[in-house]
Amino acid sequence: MKKTISQIIESLPVLEVKGPENTVITSLVYDSRKAEKGSLFFALPGIHENGASFIPHAIKNGALAIVHKDTLPSYESGVCYIRVEDPRFVMSAAASAFYDEPSKDLCIIGVTGTEGKSSTVSFIFQLLRLSGEKAGFISTVDFCIKDEVLPNPEHQTTPEAVEIHRHLAEMRSNGIEYAVIEASSHGLSPRTNRLGDVLFDAAVMTNVTHEHLEFHGTHEQYKSDKANLFRALDAHSHIKREREVPAFGVVNEDDPAAGYFHAATSKPVFGCSAIAAVPRGGLSATHITENAGGISFYLSNSSDESFQIKVPLNGAFNVRNIMAALVTVSHLTGKSLKTLIPLLEKLKPVKGRMTKIDKGQPFEVIVDYAHTPSSFQTIFPPLRGRVKGKIISLFGSGGERDTMKRPEQGRIASDYSDMVFLTDEDPRGEEPMAILEDIAAGCQGRTRDKDLFLIPDRPQAIRKAFSLARAGDLVLLLGKGHENSIIYKNMTMPYDEISEAEKALSEAGYK
């Protein structure tokens, strides 16, 4: 991909340009280490560092253009300097322009919510593929831009705008027609504007609970930022397919925020419910049961049709995610429920989402990404209902993130667990043991080193938990799921929860 600077910035709110605007740009970067000859470098403001301090390094590596905020002390000849009010905000429009507005040529489905985003993205993608459609996706866990599903190497749910538009452009080049994007509240916030120039055709809301207040400030702002996905639907009159389908939304009607998301767009919004009557144009589920083989339920639509469903997935909470995927794919493609429902038995779980680890041990081990009070409240009760032995839960809480949730995590885990292990998740710049003490404050009635253990070293904590597990017990490893590292103040340690659990079980003699 090649563009002149003038082509990239012609629609941007530029304050000042110094240098040759006819320079040809061949890549967009916001990390000076990735700059090369022909790069345009965005000097982004950061929490700990200002990107402007890396401008000389980017130029040394070959960058020919710089997008920056403040007047600089010096300017190099031959380099084009573009001064803007907010480099991060304009990066979205610049990326869209550089890659020839790829979202205009694809059917884009966005999925937002506190929990269930990655699973719902995956189920929509899988149903589209299984029904013969050309689809790709971008999620917290992995992504697919052609045929192969690849792991997401970052901890970011929604990548920066440069990656988003590059992935969409690659999908377009590969003949993909549908792109499913996991849309985080950070990505939808105008403060980052990662998704500000993506044209969405369908929007899905899974739920809205307590999370990320360290970024959004208030729950209302958090909810509003998520609803930007539904507001974006009004930029479209119809979906770009041979069938002219109006852009639409899908919401979890059982969530208190459902009405707020309905009101955020003038487009039709369809609902899914596991406790109420069938919403118009949507689905409802009843008689939900779960066992070791998966989940079963009865599904009804607004045409009074009813179907008995069996899906080889763990977690009763996945029923709502499955309904959202069915409604979305049916409205996108025009395919009936009778056509789509037989495909459900082929759905595969997302890595790190209620993933069972079996090395022949007499106790159960499950790895899940749950890391919020609401996700704890979702997964613990059904497990408590079916596990005959003890539940041993192990988790932590992210550093430099919402601190209010920590004691609540401890309270809920203590309510449902027989033993609680607190350990590192991603301490970042905080003191690891201080985070664990915050969580422990909610673990009322627990005795240290008897049924409450604070062990920052996660591999060590896992081994201790396994050593105390007996036949019929469940060890629940929460918070890391699919992630591939633990982030500390001065280092990032490679880490895979599933591999670590398997290794610990092997060391204990289970094969």
N, C-alpha and C positions, 0 to 999 in steps of 0.2 A: 504494500500500500504506500502511495506517495501523494503528498499534497504540498502546495506552497503555503507559507505562513499566512499569506493574505487569504487563501481559501479557508484555512482553519479558523481564523479569527474574525471573518467578515460579519458574523452575527453575534459576536461576543461583546459584552459591556466593557470595552477597553478604555483605560484612562490615558495611556500614553504608549507609544511605540518608538523604540530607538533601534536603528539598524535595518538591514536589508529584509524587506517583507517578501521578496521573491525567492528567498532561500527555500530549497526543497527539503521537506521533512519526511523521514522514513519510519520513525517510531515515536511513540509517546511514553514518557517514563516519569515517575515521581520518586524514584530511588536513584540517587546519583551513581550508585554502584552498577546500575543496569544501563546507564547512559552509554551510547556508542555514537559513531560518526553518523550524523543526520538526525539525532534525537532532539525532541522538544522536551525540556525538563520543567516540571511543575514544582516550584519551591513551596511546599505546603507547610502551613503552621502546624506544629505538633504539641503534644502534652509536655514532653520533656525537651524537645529540640525544635529550633526554627529551621525550616527547610532552606531558608536563604543562606545559611552558613555552609550549605553543601553546593552552592552554585559554582564556585571555582573547581570543585572536584568533578561536577557534571561536565563542565566545559573541557577540563583536562581529558575526560574520557570520550569527548567528541561531540557533545551537545552543541547544536547550532542556534538554538533558541531557548529563551528562559521566560516562563510566566511567573511573575513575582508580585508582591503586595507593596512593599515600601521602596522608596528611592534608595538606590544602591550607592556605595561610596565610590565605585569605579565601574567602568564598562569596557569590555574587550572589543576591539575592532573585529568586524566580520560576524559577530554574534548579534542576533535580534533579541531585544529585551521588550517584553510585553507586560506593562504594569496594569494590574486590575485590583479591584477592591477585595476580592476573595478568590485566590487561585484554586482552592478546592471546589468552590461552587462552579466556576467556569470550566473546570476540567471535564464535567459531564457533557456540556454542549460541544466542547472542542473534540472530545472522543467520538461523539456521534457524527460530527462533521467529517473528521478524519477517516472514519470507516464507512462513509456514505450512508448514514442513517439506517443501519441494518434492521432496527425494530419496525420500520415501515414495511419491510418485505416479509416479515414473519408474523405468525399468530403467537402473541406473547401472553402467557398465563402467569400471574404473580400469586404467590401464596404467602400470607402473613399471619402472625399470631405469636403468642408466647411459647406454646408447645405444639408439637405435631406438624410443624412446617416441613421438616426434611422428609418425614414419612409420607405426607400428603403429596409433596412434589414427586417423590418416587412412585407413588401409586398412580398419579395422573400420567407420568411418563410411561410407566409399564403398561397401563391400559391402552394408551395411544399406540405404543409399539405392538402390543399383542393384537390390537384390532386392525393392524396393517398401515398405520399412519407413520410418517417420517417425523420423529420427534427427538429433541435433545433437552438437556436440563442443566441447571447450575444450582448446587445446594451446599449446605454446610459440610456434608459428608463427602460428596463426590460430584462429578459432573460428566456430561457426555456431549461432545460437539460433533461426533460423526457416528461411529459404531461402538467404540470401546468406552466403558464406564471407568473413569480414572479417579483416584482419591484426590480430595481437595487438600493441598499441603498447608493451607492457612487456617487460622482459627476464626477468620472472618466469615460470618454467615453470608453476607452480600459483599462480593469483592468491590474494589474501587471501580469507578466508572470506566477507566481505561480497559480493565480486564473484562468488564461486562460487555462493552461494545465490541471488543476484539473477539470474544467468544461468540457473540451473536453474528458477527460478520463471517466467522469461520463456519458457523452452522449454515448460514445462507449459501456460502460457497459449496458446502457439502450436500446441498439439496434438501436440507431439513426444512420443514414447514411449520412445526410447532416447537416453541421453546418455553420451558417451564422454569421460572426463576423463584428461588426462595428469597422473599423480600423482608429483610429485618427492619425493625424500627429505626436503627441507625441508618440503614441504606435509604429509607424513605424520608428521613428528616432533611429539611432544607439546610441544616448545618453541615451535612456531608454531601447531599445532593447526588449520591451515587446512582440513583435511579431516576433522577429528575428529567432526563431526556429519553427515557424508554417509554414507548407508546404501548400501553397495556390493552389487551382485548378482553381478558377475563381476570377477575380478582377473587381470591378465596381467603376467608378469615376463619381460622381454627378456634381461637379463643384469645382473651385479653386478661391477663392477671398481673400480679405484682412482679415487676422486673425492670432492671436498667434505670432506676430512678437517679443513679449517679450521673447519667447522661441527660435524661429528659427533664429532671427536676421534680415533676409531679406526675401522678398517674394520668391525669387529664391530658397532659402534653404527650405522654407516652401513647395513649389511645388515639389522640389526634394525629400523631405522626404515622401511626399504622394505617389510619383511615385515609392517608394521602394516596394509598394504592387504589382505593375506591373512587376518590376524587379524580384520579387520573383517567378513569374510564370515560369521563365526559369529553375527553379529547378525541374520542372515536365515535363515528356514526354507525359503523358496522365492522365486523371481523373480515379480514382480508382472505376470503375463501371463495370458491365457486358459489357456495350457498351464502347469501348475504344474511348473516346472523348478527343481530344487535350485540354490542359489547354487553357483558353481564357480570354480576357478582354472585358469590355463593357464601353463605354465612352459617355458622353454628348457632342455631336458634336457641340453644340451651344456655348460651353465654349471655350475661347481663348486658354486654355491649352490642348485642345483635342489632337493636333498633338504631343505635348510633351509626353503624355501618350502612344500614339501609338508607338512612337519611343523607349519607355522604355523597351519594351519586343519584343522578336522574335516570340511570340505566336500570333495567330489571334486575332484581336480586332474588335468588332462590335460596331456600333454607333447608337445613338438615336438623333432625332432632331425634334424641333417644329417650325423651320423656313426654313429648307432646304429640298432638295429631299431626298429620302430614301437612307441612307448609305447601302453599301453592307452588307447583312446578318443582317441588323438592322431594325429599324422602324422609321416612321415619323408620326407626328400628325398635323392635320389642323383643322380649324373651332372650336377652343376651346372656350367654353362658360361656365359660372359659375352662378349658382343661389343658393337659399337657400336649394335646394334639392341635390346639388352636382355639379359635372362637367361632361360635354359632349364634345366629339370630334370625329373626323374621324381618323382612324388608317390605315396606309398603310405599306406594306412590300415590299421587293425587288422582290417579285414574282408578283407584280401588284395586289395583293389582297387588298381589302379595307373593313373596318369594322366600323360600327357606335357604339361608346362606350358611356355608361352612368355608372358613378361610384358614389356611395353615400358618397363621400369625399369632404371636403371643401378645397379650395386652388387650383387655376389653376396650380400652380407650381408643383403640384403632378402628372401632366401628364407625365413629364419627369421621375419621380421616378417610375411610373407605367410601362412606356415603358422599363426602365432598368430592372425591375423585370420580365417582360414578356420575354425579350430577354434572360436573364440569365436562367430562368427556362426552357424555350424551348430548349436551347442548352444543358443544363445539362441532361434533361430527355428524349429528343427526342419527346416530346409532341408538337403537332401543335398548332398554334394560335387559330384555330377553337375549339380546346379542352380547351384551357386555358381562352379564353376571357369570356365565360359564368360564370367563377368563379369570375370575377372582381366585380360583383354586391354583392358578399359576403365579400369583403374586409372591414375590420374594421379600423378606424383611430387610430393613436398612441396617447396615453394620452398626453395632453399638446401641441398637434400640431393642431392648428385651432379648438380647442375644444369649442363648444358653451355651455354657461351656461344659462339655462332658468328656472327662478323661477316665471314666470308670469309677469316680469317687462316689461314696454312698450318700453324699449330700448334693443338693442342687446349687449351681452357681449361675447367676444371671448378671450380665453387664448391661447397664442402661445409662443414657445420657441425662436422665432427670437431675436437675440441679436447682430447681425453684420450689418454694413451698407448695405452689399449686400442682406441680408435677408430682411431688411427693404424695400429696393428698389424692392424686389420681391413681398412682401405681400401688401404694401400700395396702389399701383396704381389700381389693380382690386377692392379693397374695396372702394376706393374713387369713382370709376366709378359706383358702385351700391348703395352706401349708400346715401339716400336722405337728412338725417339730418346731424348733426355734428359728426365728428370723434374725440373722446377723447382718446389719447394714453398715456399709463403709462409704464415706463420702467426705467432701470438704466444701469450700466455698471460694470463689475467685477473689483475688486481691484487687484493690483499686476498682471495685465494683460495688454495687448496692450492698451496704452493710446491714440494713434493716432486716433483710431476709434471714440472716444467719441464725439468731436464736429461734426463729420460727422453723427453720429446717430442723434444728435440734429437737424442738418440741414434737413435731410431727413424727420424726423418725423414732423418738423415744416412745411415743404412744403405740406404735405398731411393732417395734423391734424388741427382741429379748436382750440383744447386745448391740451397742453402737460403737463403731470405730470412726474417729475423726482423723483426717489425714490431708495431705496437700492436694489441692486441685491445680490452681495456677496462682501462687502467692503474689507473683509480680513483685512490686516494690515494697510490699508489706512484710512484716515479721510473721513467718508461718505459724508459730505457736500462738501468737496473738489472735489470729483468725480462728484457730481451733477453740480458743477460750471463748470467743464471741459466740460460737455455735454451742459450746458446752453450757453456756448460761441458760439455754432453753431446755437442756436435758435434765429436768427436775426429777428428783428422787433416784438419781443414778449414783452408783459408787465407783469412784475412779479405780481402774485396774481390776474391776470385777465384772461390771457390765457396761462400763464406759471407758474407752481407751483413746488417748490422744497420742498418736504416733505420726509425726509429720512425714517421715519417709514412707512413701506410698507402697513400694514393693515390700518393705518390711511389715507394714500394716496388713497387707493382704495375706502374707504368710502367717502372721499371728492369728488372723481371723480364721483361716483354713484349719489351723492347729486346734482351734476350739470347736469346730463344727463336728457334729455327729450325724449318724444315719437319720435321714428324714428332715434334716435342717435345710435352710436356704441361706446362702451367702449372697447378698445383693450389693454389687459394686456399682456405685452411682457417680455421675458427674463428668466422667471422662469419655465414655462411650467410644466414638470413632476417632477421637483426637489422637494426634501423633506426637505430642510433647507435653511437658509440664514447664510452665514459664516461671522462672525465678527472677530476682532483681538483676543479677549479673550474668545469667546464662539461661539457655533454653535446653532442657534435657530431653533427648529423644525418648518417647514412651508410648507404648501401645497396651491398653488395658487388657484386651483379649489375649494377646501374646504373653503378657506378664502373668495373667491368671493361669494360662496353660503351662507356662514354665514352672510356676510355683506348685501346681498340682503334680507335675512330673517329678519335681524335686522331692515331693512327699511320697513318691512311690506309685502314683497312679499313671497308667499308660493308656 
